[in-house]
Structures are given as structure tokens and as C-alpha cells.
Amino acid sequence: MLERALLYGVIFVFGTCVGSFLNVCIYRIPKGLSVVHPRSMCPSCGNLIRFYDNIPILSFFLLKRRCRFCKIVISSRYPLVEFLAGLLAFSITVRYGVSLYGLVLFTFVSALLTIVFIDIDHQVIPDTITLPGIVLGLAVSALVPEMQVINSLIGIASGGGILLSIALVYHALTKKEGMGGGDIKLLAMIGAVIGWKGVLFTVFIASVTGSLVGILVMLRSQKGLQTPLPFGPFLSIGAMAYVHLGNEMISWYFQVTS
């Protein structure tokens, strides 16, 4: 019991460290900056952040939410992303154990977490994440027993095809773009990792949650139906839900409807 608790603690800390790197990606990728050089710095004053001021979650509170140099308030998003990454590392380890498949899935959900916040901020899903994700997802499917190449291929085709079809039909009816190319590539990446069943589950969950949130946003916004709402975060949440509970929810659905 103690050894297991220690393992989970180490996994959580590891996840928060990954989350610290994800914060760098969220800030730099949309700006076209390198995510490895230079070292982390304050976006306000430009001073390099000392290593002891860059401890995930803890440093945020030790510094009382302010930069050591310019005293600007640090966004609470930084510890939030670190905590979420730690929580995802923990939950995936609980479900899949310390395994190659678990590592693949944690890498996958880390990419999704990055996409969520970039899409919220900039209404764009970077090709630098999705396109390599499609290729790597397909390549890894040949190495991991829990994944299958044919399932990954069908997932890519169905993931990209579903949203592409919706986008083409919407454009034909309205002459407007309703589904961005980034969403199409994101769902193809999702299909590459969790297959066609994961794609269908993701689209369903994303549609339901997106509709509910969209209604709430429209009711509170003066723009009404013209209120822009990125779809990438909902696709990402749907895929994360499948990784954690997808098979159980699908089995429950068929039991209820049979």
C-alpha cells in the first residue's frame, strides 16, 4: 500500500513537471517561438526564471502569485495546467498501470490539454501538434499491443472524414466556414490514437457538451448566435473522457438500450 501511494505521488509530481512544459508550449507555439530555447522567463519583464522559482504549483504560492522581479501578477492558469497534467498522469496510471500504453495515452492527453488552452486563447489548433500526432499515433499503433494499425487507419479516415463532410455540407448550405481545418486534423489525430470507436465517442461527447456550453454562452452574450466558440476544447475533452471511461460508458449504453 505504501509503495503504491509513493508511486502515485511520484507519477503526480512527474505530471506536474510535464504541465510546466505544457505552459511553455501554450504560450510559445502560437507565437512561433521555440519551446526549448531560451529558458523560461517572465513575459512581462523578460527576466529568466530561477530554477527554484519554477517548481510546479509550489512556486506559484511561495511567490504569492507575483514575479520575483517586476511583481506582476502571475496567471492562475500556470498552476492549473500543472495540476491538471499531474491529475491526468495519476488517473492514467491508476487505470493502465506503468506501461508503454499508459505513457502513449499520457502523451496524447498532454497534447490535448495544450490544444485546449491554445484554442481558447487564439481560436487556432496548431498543425505543429496535430500533424505529428497523426503520424506518431499511426506509427505507435504498430508497436503497442493495445493498439492496432488497422484501427488507427480507420480512426484517421473517420476522424478527418466526419468533420470534413460536416464542413463541406455546412459551407454548401450557408456559404460560410463552420468547421475549421484545425478541428478536422485534431479529430484525425484523435482517431490515430484511440481508433474509430474513440472518434464516434468523442464526437458525441463534444457535440453534447459543446451544445450545452454554447447555449449558455449565447444566452449571456449580446452577439447571440454569432458568438464564436472554439470546438477544439470539446473534442479534446471528449477524447480524454474516452481514454478514462469510454469502454465502460459504451457498454452501459448498450445495456440500457438493449
C-alpha beads as a LAMMPS data file, in Angstrom:
LAMMPS data file: protein, C-alpha beads

258 atoms
257 bonds

1 atom types
1 bond types

-500.0 500.0 xlo xhi
-500.0 500.0 ylo yhi
-500.0 500.0 zlo zhi

Masses

1 110.0

Atoms # bond

1 1 1 0.000 0.000 0.000
2 1 1 2.774 2.442 0.953
3 1 1 4.756 1.597 -2.167
4 1 1 1.701 2.164 -4.356
5 1 1 0.985 5.517 -2.693
6 1 1 4.615 6.534 -3.207
7 1 1 4.438 5.502 -6.861
8 1 1 1.290 7.543 -7.438
9 1 1 2.884 10.510 -5.708
10 1 1 5.938 10.315 -7.944
11 1 1 3.695 9.983 -11.015
12 1 1 1.690 13.049 -9.985
13 1 1 4.846 15.120 -9.480
14 1 1 6.156 13.925 -12.844
15 1 1 2.872 15.011 -14.412
16 1 1 3.112 18.494 -12.885
17 1 1 6.618 18.855 -14.328
18 1 1 5.221 17.945 -17.745
19 1 1 2.484 20.500 -17.099
20 1 1 5.143 23.155 -16.552
21 1 1 6.492 22.366 -20.025
22 1 1 2.963 22.453 -21.447
23 1 1 2.624 26.011 -20.132
24 1 1 5.667 26.921 -22.205
25 1 1 4.085 25.287 -25.269
26 1 1 0.759 27.057 -24.718
27 1 1 2.499 30.438 -24.593
28 1 1 5.142 29.975 -27.280
29 1 1 3.673 27.777 -30.014
30 1 1 1.052 30.322 -31.166
31 1 1 3.822 32.926 -31.339
32 1 1 6.039 30.678 -33.454
33 1 1 8.728 30.563 -30.758
34 1 1 10.979 27.656 -29.787
35 1 1 9.700 25.646 -26.831
36 1 1 13.205 24.633 -25.733
37 1 1 15.212 27.862 -26.005
38 1 1 15.601 30.214 -24.239
39 1 1 14.814 29.171 -20.681
40 1 1 11.528 30.167 -19.071
41 1 1 11.253 33.898 -18.491
42 1 1 8.737 36.394 -17.210
43 1 1 6.590 37.513 -20.181
44 1 1 6.383 40.999 -18.667
45 1 1 9.942 41.963 -17.655
46 1 1 11.884 39.300 -19.608
47 1 1 13.991 38.136 -16.649
48 1 1 14.921 34.461 -16.664
49 1 1 13.043 32.488 -14.030
50 1 1 15.348 30.919 -11.437
51 1 1 15.107 27.154 -11.072
52 1 1 13.785 27.411 -7.514
53 1 1 11.072 29.772 -8.724
54 1 1 9.981 27.251 -11.337
55 1 1 8.795 24.414 -9.099
56 1 1 5.389 23.303 -10.392
57 1 1 2.424 24.586 -8.358
58 1 1 4.536 25.257 -5.247
59 1 1 6.443 28.262 -6.610
60 1 1 3.191 29.991 -7.549
61 1 1 2.188 30.148 -3.901
62 1 1 5.679 30.768 -2.499
63 1 1 5.978 33.821 -4.750
64 1 1 2.494 34.933 -3.677
65 1 1 1.341 34.909 -7.309
66 1 1 3.843 37.577 -8.388
67 1 1 7.038 37.705 -10.421
68 1 1 10.093 37.972 -8.184
69 1 1 11.453 40.858 -10.291
70 1 1 8.651 43.037 -11.676
71 1 1 5.928 41.946 -9.225
72 1 1 3.354 41.464 -11.975
73 1 1 0.554 39.062 -11.034
74 1 1 1.149 35.540 -12.382
75 1 1 -1.876 33.973 -14.055
76 1 1 -3.525 31.198 -12.055
77 1 1 -3.622 29.222 -15.301
78 1 1 0.001 28.157 -14.772
79 1 1 -0.615 26.080 -11.622
80 1 1 -3.965 24.961 -13.067
81 1 1 -2.309 23.393 -16.126
82 1 1 0.378 21.831 -13.929
83 1 1 -2.241 20.378 -11.592
84 1 1 -4.364 19.036 -14.460
85 1 1 -1.323 17.380 -16.051
86 1 1 -0.420 15.804 -12.705
87 1 1 -4.000 14.610 -12.253
88 1 1 -4.048 13.106 -15.756
89 1 1 -0.750 11.300 -15.131
90 1 1 -2.156 9.919 -11.889
91 1 1 -5.520 8.841 -13.341
92 1 1 -3.979 7.141 -16.375
93 1 1 -1.519 5.255 -14.162
94 1 1 -4.359 4.088 -11.931
95 1 1 -6.260 2.808 -14.947
96 1 1 -3.486 1.441 -17.172
97 1 1 -0.570 0.953 -14.795
98 1 1 3.029 1.851 -15.541
99 1 1 3.113 0.663 -19.135
100 1 1 4.027 1.723 -22.641
101 1 1 0.357 2.137 -23.482
102 1 1 -0.121 4.336 -20.420
103 1 1 2.819 6.503 -21.499
104 1 1 1.352 6.823 -25.002
105 1 1 -2.007 7.862 -23.592
106 1 1 -0.457 10.388 -21.202
107 1 1 1.492 11.923 -24.074
108 1 1 -1.750 12.030 -26.044
109 1 1 -3.817 13.749 -23.334
110 1 1 -0.943 16.175 -22.672
111 1 1 -1.132 17.240 -26.317
112 1 1 -4.896 17.606 -25.967
113 1 1 -4.501 19.716 -22.827
114 1 1 -2.147 22.028 -24.700
115 1 1 -4.614 22.314 -27.575
116 1 1 -7.482 23.176 -25.207
117 1 1 -5.818 26.316 -23.889
118 1 1 -4.300 27.412 -27.209
119 1 1 -7.688 27.121 -28.916
120 1 1 -9.399 29.038 -26.110
121 1 1 -6.850 31.852 -26.363
122 1 1 -6.315 32.072 -30.114
123 1 1 -9.123 30.069 -31.804
124 1 1 -6.481 28.037 -33.610
125 1 1 -5.276 24.447 -33.347
126 1 1 -1.572 24.277 -34.282
127 1 1 -0.555 21.926 -37.091
128 1 1 2.729 21.514 -35.211
129 1 1 0.810 19.378 -32.703
130 1 1 -1.856 17.611 -34.775
131 1 1 0.094 16.606 -37.884
132 1 1 2.988 14.961 -35.991
133 1 1 0.339 13.491 -33.681
134 1 1 -1.345 11.740 -36.615
135 1 1 1.938 10.285 -37.855
136 1 1 3.157 9.251 -34.412
137 1 1 -0.215 7.781 -33.472
138 1 1 -0.159 5.564 -36.549
139 1 1 3.488 4.588 -36.002
140 1 1 2.974 3.728 -32.338
141 1 1 -0.088 1.612 -33.178
142 1 1 2.296 -0.904 -34.753
143 1 1 4.331 -1.164 -31.549
144 1 1 1.749 -1.163 -28.762
145 1 1 -0.301 -4.375 -28.336
146 1 1 -3.373 -2.457 -27.108
147 1 1 -3.458 -0.527 -30.385
148 1 1 -3.874 -1.863 -33.916
149 1 1 -2.668 -0.352 -37.182
150 1 1 -5.982 -1.009 -38.944
151 1 1 -7.887 0.601 -36.073
152 1 1 -5.607 3.633 -36.235
153 1 1 -6.005 3.924 -40.020
154 1 1 -9.791 3.716 -39.812
155 1 1 -9.687 6.196 -36.939
156 1 1 -7.710 8.703 -39.001
157 1 1 -10.029 8.302 -42.005
158 1 1 -13.234 8.500 -39.977
159 1 1 -11.966 11.291 -37.736
160 1 1 -10.920 13.528 -40.591
161 1 1 -13.813 12.417 -42.810
162 1 1 -16.652 13.111 -40.361
163 1 1 -15.758 16.742 -39.724
164 1 1 -14.704 17.344 -43.322
165 1 1 -18.114 16.136 -44.502
166 1 1 -19.886 18.360 -41.977
167 1 1 -17.751 21.334 -43.034
168 1 1 -18.473 20.776 -46.745
169 1 1 -22.226 20.399 -46.203
170 1 1 -22.363 23.474 -43.958
171 1 1 -20.430 25.532 -46.484
172 1 1 -22.681 24.348 -49.319
173 1 1 -25.800 25.374 -47.404
174 1 1 -24.614 28.644 -45.881
175 1 1 -21.605 29.668 -47.987
176 1 1 -19.779 30.173 -44.694
177 1 1 -16.992 28.264 -42.976
178 1 1 -18.429 26.495 -39.950
179 1 1 -15.699 23.969 -39.143
180 1 1 -12.033 24.892 -39.166
181 1 1 -9.353 22.727 -40.725
182 1 1 -7.673 22.534 -37.335
183 1 1 -10.677 20.682 -35.870
184 1 1 -10.583 18.192 -38.751
185 1 1 -6.895 17.454 -38.206
186 1 1 -7.414 17.256 -34.448
187 1 1 -10.105 14.592 -34.805
188 1 1 -7.873 12.694 -37.244
189 1 1 -5.130 12.745 -34.587
190 1 1 -7.628 11.511 -32.007
191 1 1 -8.588 8.682 -34.343
192 1 1 -4.941 7.758 -34.874
193 1 1 -4.531 7.103 -31.151
194 1 1 -7.898 5.795 -29.906
195 1 1 -9.386 4.437 -33.130
196 1 1 -12.775 4.754 -34.782
197 1 1 -14.780 3.907 -31.652
198 1 1 -12.961 6.679 -29.854
199 1 1 -13.781 9.050 -32.722
200 1 1 -17.520 8.325 -32.530
201 1 1 -17.499 8.650 -28.742
202 1 1 -15.516 11.893 -28.935
203 1 1 -17.856 13.466 -31.485
204 1 1 -20.896 12.541 -29.383
205 1 1 -19.485 13.929 -26.123
206 1 1 -18.128 17.037 -27.877
207 1 1 -21.475 17.713 -29.551
208 1 1 -23.430 17.390 -26.311
209 1 1 -21.065 19.443 -24.148
210 1 1 -20.453 21.976 -26.926
211 1 1 -24.184 22.484 -27.408
212 1 1 -24.826 22.960 -23.696
213 1 1 -21.959 25.400 -23.250
214 1 1 -22.858 27.157 -26.499
215 1 1 -26.428 27.766 -25.324
216 1 1 -25.199 29.201 -22.032
217 1 1 -22.660 31.435 -23.781
218 1 1 -25.216 32.694 -26.308
219 1 1 -27.730 33.497 -23.573
220 1 1 -25.117 35.593 -21.777
221 1 1 -23.689 37.245 -24.884
222 1 1 -25.133 40.156 -26.824
223 1 1 -23.943 38.540 -30.076
224 1 1 -26.340 35.606 -29.701
225 1 1 -25.864 33.029 -32.457
226 1 1 -22.868 34.978 -33.760
227 1 1 -20.847 34.256 -30.612
228 1 1 -17.633 32.438 -31.638
229 1 1 -16.979 29.230 -29.702
230 1 1 -13.936 27.042 -30.441
231 1 1 -14.797 23.360 -30.880
232 1 1 -11.298 22.020 -30.209
233 1 1 -11.628 22.030 -26.403
234 1 1 -14.816 19.958 -26.590
235 1 1 -13.212 17.423 -28.932
236 1 1 -10.247 17.212 -26.562
237 1 1 -12.488 16.723 -23.532
238 1 1 -14.416 14.024 -25.387
239 1 1 -11.205 12.168 -26.238
240 1 1 -9.951 12.432 -22.648
241 1 1 -13.285 11.044 -21.441
242 1 1 -12.922 8.082 -23.799
243 1 1 -9.411 7.345 -22.525
244 1 1 -10.724 7.181 -18.972
245 1 1 -14.287 5.859 -19.249
246 1 1 -15.071 5.206 -22.894
247 1 1 -15.419 1.421 -22.884
248 1 1 -17.493 1.423 -19.693
249 1 1 -19.829 4.154 -20.979
250 1 1 -20.305 2.381 -24.322
251 1 1 -21.080 -0.922 -22.560
252 1 1 -23.515 0.840 -20.228
253 1 1 -25.264 2.493 -23.177
254 1 1 -25.831 -0.791 -24.999
255 1 1 -27.047 -2.467 -21.809
256 1 1 -29.585 0.307 -21.254
257 1 1 -30.798 0.350 -24.848
258 1 1 -30.867 -3.432 -25.367

Bonds

1 1 1 2
2 1 2 3
3 1 3 4
4 1 4 5
5 1 5 6
6 1 6 7
7 1 7 8
8 1 8 9
9 1 9 10
10 1 10 11
11 1 11 12
12 1 12 13
13 1 13 14
14 1 14 15
15 1 15 16
16 1 16 17
17 1 17 18
18 1 18 19
19 1 19 20
20 1 20 21
21 1 21 22
22 1 22 23
23 1 23 24
24 1 24 25
25 1 25 26
26 1 26 27
27 1 27 28
28 1 28 29
29 1 29 30
30 1 30 31
31 1 31 32
32 1 32 33
33 1 33 34
34 1 34 35
35 1 35 36
36 1 36 37
37 1 37 38
38 1 38 39
39 1 39 40
40 1 40 41
41 1 41 42
42 1 42 43
43 1 43 44
44 1 44 45
45 1 45 46
46 1 46 47
47 1 47 48
48 1 48 49
49 1 49 50
50 1 50 51
51 1 51 52
52 1 52 53
53 1 53 54
54 1 54 55
55 1 55 56
56 1 56 57
57 1 57 58
58 1 58 59
59 1 59 60
60 1 60 61
61 1 61 62
62 1 62 63
63 1 63 64
64 1 64 65
65 1 65 66
66 1 66 67
67 1 67 68
68 1 68 69
69 1 69 70
70 1 70 71
71 1 71 72
72 1 72 73
73 1 73 74
74 1 74 75
75 1 75 76
76 1 76 77
77 1 77 78
78 1 78 79
79 1 79 80
80 1 80 81
81 1 81 82
82 1 82 83
83 1 83 84
84 1 84 85
85 1 85 86
86 1 86 87
87 1 87 88
88 1 88 89
89 1 89 90
90 1 90 91
91 1 91 92
92 1 92 93
93 1 93 94
94 1 94 95
95 1 95 96
96 1 96 97
97 1 97 98
98 1 98 99
99 1 99 100
100 1 100 101
101 1 101 102
102 1 102 103
103 1 103 104
104 1 104 105
105 1 105 106
106 1 106 107
107 1 107 108
108 1 108 109
109 1 109 110
110 1 110 111
111 1 111 112
112 1 112 113
113 1 113 114
114 1 114 115
115 1 115 116
116 1 116 117
117 1 117 118
118 1 118 119
119 1 119 120
120 1 120 121
121 1 121 122
122 1 122 123
123 1 123 124
124 1 124 125
125 1 125 126
126 1 126 127
127 1 127 128
128 1 128 129
129 1 129 130
130 1 130 131
131 1 131 132
132 1 132 133
133 1 133 134
134 1 134 135
135 1 135 136
136 1 136 137
137 1 137 138
138 1 138 139
139 1 139 140
140 1 140 141
141 1 141 142
142 1 142 143
143 1 143 144
144 1 144 145
145 1 145 146
146 1 146 147
147 1 147 148
148 1 148 149
149 1 149 150
150 1 150 151
151 1 151 152
152 1 152 153
153 1 153 154
154 1 154 155
155 1 155 156
156 1 156 157
157 1 157 158
158 1 158 159
159 1 159 160
160 1 160 161
161 1 161 162
162 1 162 163
163 1 163 164
164 1 164 165
165 1 165 166
166 1 166 167
167 1 167 168
168 1 168 169
169 1 169 170
170 1 170 171
171 1 171 172
172 1 172 173
173 1 173 174
174 1 174 175
175 1 175 176
176 1 176 177
177 1 177 178
178 1 178 179
179 1 179 180
180 1 180 181
181 1 181 182
182 1 182 183
183 1 183 184
184 1 184 185
185 1 185 186
186 1 186 187
187 1 187 188
188 1 188 189
189 1 189 190
190 1 190 191
191 1 191 192
192 1 192 193
193 1 193 194
194 1 194 195
195 1 195 196
196 1 196 197
197 1 197 198
198 1 198 199
199 1 199 200
200 1 200 201
201 1 201 202
202 1 202 203
203 1 203 204
204 1 204 205
205 1 205 206
206 1 206 207
207 1 207 208
208 1 208 209
209 1 209 210
210 1 210 211
211 1 211 212
212 1 212 213
213 1 213 214
214 1 214 215
215 1 215 216
216 1 216 217
217 1 217 218
218 1 218 219
219 1 219 220
220 1 220 221
221 1 221 222
222 1 222 223
223 1 223 224
224 1 224 225
225 1 225 226
226 1 226 227
227 1 227 228
228 1 228 229
229 1 229 230
230 1 230 231
231 1 231 232
232 1 232 233
233 1 233 234
234 1 234 235
235 1 235 236
236 1 236 237
237 1 237 238
238 1 238 239
239 1 239 240
240 1 240 241
241 1 241 242
242 1 242 243
243 1 243 244
244 1 244 245
245 1 245 246
246 1 246 247
247 1 247 248
248 1 248 249
249 1 249 250
250 1 250 251
251 1 251 252
252 1 252 253
253 1 253 254
254 1 254 255
255 1 255 256
256 1 256 257
257 1 257 258
